[in-house]
Every structure is written in C-alpha cells, then in structure tokens.
Amino acid sequence: MNPQAAAFIGAGIAVFTGIGAGVGIGLATGKTSEAIARQPEASGKITGSFLLGIALAEATAIYGLVVALMLLFK
Amino acid sequence: MSASHSGAMSIGERVSEALSIKTVFTMHVFGLSIPISETVIATWIVMAILFVFSIFATRKLKRVPTGLQIFVEFFMDFADKFARDNMGHNGRKFVPFLGSIFLFLCTANLLPMITPMGGFGFEPLFVIKPLTRDINITAAFAIMTMIVVLFSAIKYKGPGGFIKSFAKPQPFMVPFNALEYVIKPLSLALRLFGNILGAYIIMLIIEIVMPVGLPPILSLYFDLFDGLIQAVVFTFLSTVYIAEAIEQEEHS
C-alpha cells in the first residue's frame, strides 16, 4: 500500500473519534433538559455547566479532526 | 465537481488552499525581515474595530446612560456578575482580561461574515478568512491564559502553597497535576482552532457542492452560532481555570 492511501485510511479512522463526542454531547443534552424540566429556576447554572461539559466532550472529536487534517494536508 | 464552477480546482485543492496561510508582504525593520501574514492583517482589523468601538462607546459618558452606553454598561455589569459568581470576590480583577478575550474572539469569529458574496463567475472584492483558523492565534491566546493562571496561582496561594497544590488530593497525583499545565493550554488552543477550521472547511465544501440557497442558512449555524459559542466556551474555560488557580484554603 502506498503511503498516500495509508494516510487517507488513517484520516478516515481518526474521524471515528466523533462517535464518542456525539454520544457524550447527546447524554449531556438529555440530562440538561431533564434537569431544567425538574428545576426551571436553576436553568442558568445548569446551562453553564452544560456548556462546559459539551466543550470538554467535543474536544476529542476536534482532536480527531486535527489528526485527520494533519494526515491529509501535511 | 461541477464544471460550472469558476475555478477548475478540485475540492481537495480548495481545502488545502484554505488551510494555507499566505504571507501578504514582508516588513523590513532594523535589517530583519518580518513576514506579515494575512492573519496578522486580520488581527489588525479586529484591533482597529475594537479600539474605535471602545473610544466611541466611552467618549461622552453620562450619569443617565443613553444609546451605546447602555449596551456597554450592560456588558460590564454582566461581566462583573459573571466573574463574582464564578471566581469569588477576587474575580473582579480578571474582568478586563477575560472581557478583552471575549470581545476579541467574538469580533474575530464574526468578522468573516462581512465578506461580500462571490461566485457566478466573479470574485468578491476582498475575502476575510476567519483568523482563528490559524493555530498561532489560538495558541497565543491559550498561552496568555495559562500565564495568567500560573501567576495568579502563585500570587493568591503563595509560592509554597502553589508547590503544595501539586500534591493536592494525594502525593501520587503530582505528575498528573503537572501535566495539567500542558494539557490545558493545548486543549484550549486546539478546541478553538479545530472548531473554527472545521466549520470553515464545511462551509467551503457546501459552497462548492451547492452554491445556491443552502450556504446562507447553514452559515447562520456554522459561522454565527459556532463562532459565538466557541468564544463563550473559551472565555468560560479560562474563567474556570483561573477560578481553580485562585481558590484559597478555608481558614476556619
């Protein structure tokens, strides 16, 4: 296999990190909706920690993207 | 790849062209030649916008606010309250730093939206690419945040307390706590860079594949919403890191 093809396959595999981020953000969003439904008056604080959580969960997907881009356009 | 599109470039070529950061001109100062890239010029534009806006917004301050002053006072009030809620009573000292970061990132992420429309065979007058797609900018911001975190930790905990804070719940945590000072700026920089770059590439591909109708709608999400959310997230994470650094032991 030539290196270019290997790099393309590697980039494709790297983007699989998106699965984890998707599951994580989905769980976080679901729990946030539940929490706001239970206590609407605390929605400000809940939204704050929600944003922090999705930012951290999303980081893995972004690392995957960065690795894929590095493989594709080095 | 439709042949109707003006440039006969493939998607891969367009994307790698978008990724490259061009040098616009080279400045010669004291025998040094400093390459000025398009990112630097976009940064100057953002600085000019913020500078002019700040001067206009605070020029004629009145006891009873009108016009722009209402907006500025609202923002300052909000930043003050945000800092006190998240960082305790010492948090107000960090409002100028965090507020500047937030305003800069908002302006920087929204600036590309003023690029005039191109396509249908003619080139737009000027193209402003999002400047946070350059990892140098985001790395600079992350390193700045980390310097503030380090110095405020040393200032508020004292040198001894700062060293002791590495061994915080248990002594075997020392390497992990030390690693945090590398991982935090790395993840801050890469998050902003990756998000903006990803959105930019997706918008490019959408503009190539379907230039009619779809781009303006998706641009609302990828440019406006994502840019603002990333500015908020960056500022919020900086706040959390600083709050962690300046929290003091309870002396009861």
Interface residues (C-beta under 8 A of the other chain):
Chain A: G48 L51 L52 A55 E58 A59 I62 Y63 L65 V66 L69 L72 F73
Chain B: G12 V15 S16 L19 S187 L190 R191 F193 G194 N195 L197 G198 I229 V232 V233 F236 L237 V240
